[in-house]
Amino acid sequence: MSRALSYVPRAAIFLAGVAAGVLARPRQEGAGADSGAVRDLKRSVADLEARLAAQESAQAARFGQIETRLDEHAAKLANIPSTAQIVSAMEQLLSKTMSSLDERLTTQAHSIEVLKTTVSQTDSLLERVLESLDSLQSYSEETEAADALLQRPAV
């Protein structure tokens, strides 16, 4: 009996091999029929890989364009002055404008003072001219009165 027990594991291994062979045989016979399906499947996988490669190359090209545009925008942004620079420029412009305005107002105030002085002098001169005319008029009236007295017949 012990001898029979020693054959059992060997027999079990043999029977497992036969069972595996029986199970594998239908697959091999069906493999001829499935080879067309496998070819179609391989072709589909190849087409899918080609499409995937095309998509990857298209995306790479698009990302390249986007990176180029980002670099262009970064260069443009680097050329744009900062807020502090703009404020500084505006302050300088405002300072120059205010300085120019102050100079013009000072010049105009001086001109106004000169005009006031000129008007005052003109008024004074005009007043003297009028007084002179009045004195001439009164002198000519006296002269006419004296002439009229002289032209009267003597009594």
Protein Blocks (a to p, Z undefined) as FASTA:
>chain_A
ZZmmmmmmmmmmmmmmmmmmmmmmmmmmmmmmmmmmmmmmmmmmmmmmmmmmmmmmmmmm
mmmmmmmmmmmmmmmmmmpccfklmmmmmmmmmmmmmmmmmmmmmmmmmmmmmmmmmmmm
mmmmmmmmmmmmmmmmmmmmmmmmmmmmmmpccZZ
